[in-house]
Amino acid sequence: MLFADFGLYAKTMLNLALISDIHHGPDNAFVKGSAALGLLEKAISHLAARQPDLVIDLGDHITDEDPELDKKRLTEVVKLYDAFSCPHEYLRGNHDLVPLAEQEELLSGSLKSRSLDLKNWHLVFLDTFNHTIKGQLSEETLDWLGRDLAATSLPVIVFSHQPLDGERLIGSPIFEVDFADHAHPQGFERARELLEASGKVKLAFNGHCHWNHLVQRKGVSYITLQSLVAQTPLGPAGTYAYISLTETEMRLEVFGLEAYSLHSVW
């Protein structure tokens, strides 16, 4: 694959927007949770002008504290998203502890593993939530993933809260040492084998690790998106992304304090 600077692109088939790890809630050493709603509103206002075909939230909408407070904060996040006219898909993160049925009602959609076809791409949403930071891809989910990949003839993008690449997170302020065993979900090895053996998966996006990161393995680009509110020396990161795709190219633009861009051809 070839990566270069982002530029003008006139032949887009599919446009996607990504936001991850909003962590609406208290501030701590890792996130500026008190800035979440303001940064989310700013991101949505910017992305709305581009009118993506789909907005994907990669999980950790809140930082959990208390059942009632968690639900209130999730409702506030959803209210901002609902003001955005584009379709949405959501994943659960390890802090999204509001009961599943209540979350799905608030988000107006499923949070279970699922897929959809959109403009000649097959999009897969993998649920790694198991009530712990570690996370898990259940045997049922992995079996479903294998069947789902086998059934499509389209190029595939996989979205998950946690990374599936399995690489050590050298340099990560959170997951290199203190939470090294909690970066990848249990079962990621089989998931990665399925993705890479299919020959169809081009991209796999995730959040969770609170940094921007790229790993390339056997034709798959595994891309981690920084948290919207990650603490940086200059303030909360304010990260969100816009992706433009054809069947043979991707152009990714990441906004915020750690902005960057990628161009991939396969």
C-alpha positions as CSV (number, residue, x, y, z in Angstrom):
1,M,0.0,0.0,0.0
2,L,1.1,3.6,-0.7
3,F,0.4,6.4,1.7
4,A,0.7,10.1,0.8
5,D,-0.7,13.5,1.8
6,F,-4.4,14.1,1.6
7,G,-5.6,16.1,-1.4
8,L,-8.7,16.9,-3.4
9,Y,-10.7,13.9,-4.4
10,A,-13.4,14.1,-7.0
11,K,-14.4,10.4,-7.6
12,T,-15.6,9.5,-4.1
13,M,-18.0,6.6,-3.8
14,L,-18.5,6.5,-0.1
15,N,-17.9,9.1,2.6
16,L,-17.7,8.2,6.3
17,A,-17.2,10.2,9.5
18,L,-15.6,8.7,12.7
19,I,-15.7,9.8,16.3
20,S,-14.4,7.8,19.2
21,D,-14.0,7.9,23.0
22,I,-16.1,10.9,23.8
23,H,-15.9,10.1,27.5
24,H,-18.6,12.6,28.5
25,G,-18.1,12.8,32.3
26,P,-15.4,13.8,34.8
27,D,-11.9,14.8,34.0
28,N,-9.1,12.5,34.9
29,A,-5.4,11.9,34.0
30,F,-6.3,10.6,30.6
31,V,-9.4,12.5,29.4
32,K,-10.9,16.0,29.7
33,G,-14.5,14.7,30.0
34,S,-15.9,18.1,30.9
35,A,-15.0,19.3,27.4
36,A,-16.8,16.4,25.6
37,L,-20.1,18.0,24.7
38,G,-18.4,21.2,23.4
39,L,-15.9,19.3,21.3
40,L,-18.6,16.9,20.0
41,E,-20.7,19.8,18.9
42,K,-17.7,21.4,17.1
43,A,-16.9,18.1,15.4
44,I,-20.5,17.6,14.3
45,S,-20.8,21.1,13.0
46,H,-17.7,20.7,10.9
47,L,-18.7,17.3,9.5
48,A,-22.3,18.3,8.8
49,A,-21.1,20.6,6.0
50,R,-19.6,17.5,4.3
51,Q,-22.7,15.4,4.7
52,P,-21.1,11.9,5.0
53,D,-23.1,8.9,4.1
54,L,-22.6,7.5,7.6
55,V,-21.3,8.6,11.0
56,I,-19.7,5.8,13.1
57,D,-19.1,6.3,16.8
58,L,-16.5,3.8,18.0
59,G,-17.6,3.6,21.6
60,D,-17.0,5.0,25.1
61,H,-19.6,7.7,24.8
62,I,-19.3,8.4,28.5
63,T,-17.1,7.7,31.5
64,D,-19.2,5.6,33.8
65,E,-19.9,6.8,37.4
66,D,-23.4,6.1,38.5
67,P,-26.4,4.4,36.6
68,E,-28.7,7.5,36.6
69,L,-25.9,9.9,35.8
70,D,-24.5,7.6,33.1
71,K,-27.9,7.5,31.4
72,K,-28.3,11.3,31.6
73,R,-24.9,11.8,30.0
74,L,-25.5,9.3,27.3
75,T,-28.8,11.1,26.5
76,E,-26.9,14.4,26.2
77,V,-24.5,12.8,23.7
78,V,-27.3,11.3,21.7
79,K,-29.1,14.6,21.6
80,L,-26.1,16.2,19.8
81,Y,-25.8,13.3,17.3
82,D,-29.6,13.4,16.6
83,A,-29.2,17.0,15.5
84,F,-26.9,15.7,12.8
85,S,-29.0,14.7,9.8
86,C,-26.7,11.9,8.6
87,P,-27.3,8.2,9.5
88,H,-25.4,6.8,12.5
89,E,-23.9,3.6,13.7
90,Y,-22.7,3.1,17.3
91,L,-20.4,0.6,19.0
92,R,-20.2,0.0,22.8
93,G,-17.0,0.8,24.7
94,N,-15.9,-0.6,28.1
95,H,-17.3,2.5,29.8
96,D,-20.7,2.2,28.2
97,L,-22.4,0.5,31.1
98,V,-26.0,1.6,30.6
99,P,-28.0,-1.6,30.2
100,L,-28.0,-2.8,26.6
101,A,-31.8,-2.4,26.0
102,E,-31.7,1.1,27.3
103,Q,-28.7,2.1,25.2
104,E,-30.3,0.7,22.1
105,E,-33.5,2.6,22.8
106,L,-31.6,5.8,23.3
107,L,-29.4,5.3,20.2
108,S,-32.3,4.0,18.1
109,G,-30.4,1.0,16.8
110,S,-28.6,-2.2,17.6
111,L,-25.3,-2.4,19.4
112,K,-24.8,-6.1,18.7
113,S,-22.4,-7.3,16.0
114,R,-23.9,-6.6,12.6
115,S,-23.1,-5.6,9.1
116,L,-24.5,-3.6,6.2
117,D,-23.7,-2.9,2.5
118,L,-23.3,0.8,1.5
119,K,-22.2,2.1,-1.9
120,N,-20.2,-1.0,-2.9
121,W,-18.6,-1.5,0.5
122,H,-19.4,-4.1,3.2
123,L,-19.2,-2.5,6.7
124,V,-18.9,-4.8,9.7
125,F,-19.5,-3.6,13.3
126,L,-18.0,-5.9,15.9
127,D,-19.1,-5.7,19.5
128,T,-16.2,-6.5,21.9
129,F,-18.1,-5.4,25.1
130,N,-18.1,-7.8,28.1
131,H,-18.4,-5.5,31.1
132,T,-14.6,-5.3,31.5
133,I,-11.8,-3.1,30.2
134,K,-10.3,-6.3,28.6
135,G,-13.3,-7.0,26.4
136,Q,-14.1,-10.1,24.5
137,L,-15.1,-11.4,21.1
138,S,-17.3,-14.3,21.9
139,E,-17.3,-17.6,20.0
140,E,-20.7,-16.8,18.7
141,T,-19.5,-13.4,17.4
142,L,-16.4,-15.0,15.8
143,D,-18.5,-17.6,14.1
144,W,-20.8,-14.9,12.8
145,L,-17.8,-12.9,11.6
146,G,-16.5,-15.8,9.6
147,R,-19.9,-16.4,8.0
148,D,-20.4,-12.8,7.3
149,L,-17.1,-12.3,5.5
150,A,-17.6,-15.5,3.5
151,A,-21.0,-14.3,2.3
152,T,-19.9,-11.0,0.8
153,S,-18.2,-10.3,-2.5
154,L,-17.6,-6.6,-1.6
155,P,-14.5,-5.0,-0.2
156,V,-14.8,-4.8,3.6
157,I,-14.2,-2.3,6.4
158,V,-14.4,-3.6,10.0
159,F,-15.1,-1.3,13.0
160,S,-14.6,-2.2,16.6
161,H,-14.0,-0.4,19.9
162,Q,-10.8,-2.2,20.6
163,P,-7.9,-3.0,18.2
164,L,-7.7,-6.3,16.4
165,D,-4.1,-6.0,15.2
166,G,-2.5,-7.6,18.3
167,E,0.6,-5.4,18.2
168,R,2.3,-4.2,21.4
169,L,1.4,-0.5,22.0
170,I,5.0,0.8,22.4
171,G,4.8,4.4,23.4
172,S,1.1,4.4,24.4
173,P,0.5,6.5,27.5
174,I,-2.1,4.1,28.8
175,F,-1.6,0.7,27.3
176,E,2.1,0.1,27.0
177,V,2.6,-0.6,30.7
178,D,-0.3,-0.1,33.1
179,F,-3.1,-1.6,31.0
180,A,-1.0,-3.6,28.5
181,D,-3.3,-6.7,29.0
182,H,-6.4,-4.7,28.3
183,A,-5.7,-3.2,24.9
184,H,-7.0,-6.1,22.7
185,P,-10.1,-8.1,23.3
186,Q,-10.0,-11.8,24.1
187,G,-10.4,-13.6,20.8
188,F,-8.7,-11.0,18.7
189,E,-6.3,-13.6,17.3
190,R,-9.0,-15.5,15.6
191,A,-10.7,-12.3,14.4
192,R,-7.4,-11.2,12.9
193,E,-7.0,-14.5,11.1
194,L,-10.5,-14.3,9.7
195,L,-9.9,-10.7,8.5
196,E,-6.6,-11.4,6.9
197,A,-7.5,-14.8,5.4
198,S,-10.6,-13.4,3.7
199,G,-8.7,-11.3,1.2
200,K,-11.6,-8.9,1.3
201,V,-10.9,-6.7,4.4
202,K,-9.0,-3.5,3.5
203,L,-9.4,-1.5,6.6
204,A,-10.1,-2.0,10.3
205,F,-10.8,1.0,12.5
206,N,-11.0,1.2,16.3
207,G,-10.8,3.5,19.2
208,H,-10.1,2.6,22.9
209,C,-6.3,3.2,22.9
210,H,-6.4,7.0,23.0
211,W,-3.8,7.6,20.3
212,N,-3.6,7.7,16.5
213,H,-1.9,4.6,15.3
214,L,-1.4,2.5,12.1
215,V,-0.5,-1.2,11.7
216,Q,-0.4,-2.9,8.3
217,R,-0.6,-6.7,8.2
218,K,-1.3,-8.9,5.2
219,G,-3.2,-6.4,3.1
220,V,-5.2,-5.0,6.1
221,S,-4.6,-1.5,7.5
222,Y,-5.5,-1.4,11.2
223,I,-6.1,2.2,12.2
224,T,-6.7,3.5,15.7
225,L,-8.4,6.8,16.2
226,Q,-7.4,9.1,19.1
227,S,-10.0,10.0,21.7
228,L,-12.1,13.2,21.2
229,V,-11.1,14.3,24.7
230,A,-7.7,12.7,25.3
231,Q,-5.4,14.8,27.5
232,T,-2.5,16.3,25.6
233,P,0.1,19.0,26.6
234,L,-2.0,21.5,24.6
235,G,-5.4,20.5,25.9
236,P,-8.1,17.9,24.9
237,A,-7.2,16.3,21.5
238,G,-10.5,17.2,19.7
239,T,-9.9,14.2,17.3
240,Y,-12.4,13.1,14.7
241,A,-12.0,11.8,11.1
242,Y,-13.4,11.9,7.6
243,I,-12.9,9.1,5.2
244,S,-13.4,9.1,1.4
245,L,-13.4,5.8,-0.5
246,T,-13.6,4.2,-3.9
247,E,-13.2,0.4,-4.4
248,T,-9.4,1.0,-4.9
249,E,-8.5,4.0,-2.7
250,M,-9.0,5.6,0.7
251,R,-8.3,9.1,1.7
252,L,-8.4,9.7,5.5
253,E,-8.3,13.1,7.1
254,V,-7.9,13.3,10.9
255,F,-8.8,16.6,12.6
256,G,-7.8,18.1,16.0
257,L,-4.6,18.8,17.8
258,E,-3.0,15.7,16.3
259,A,-4.2,16.2,12.8
260,Y,-2.8,14.0,10.0
261,S,-3.9,12.5,6.6
262,L,-3.4,9.3,4.7
263,H,-3.9,8.1,1.2
264,S,-4.1,4.4,0.6
265,V,-4.2,2.5,-2.7
266,W,-4.8,-1.2,-3.0
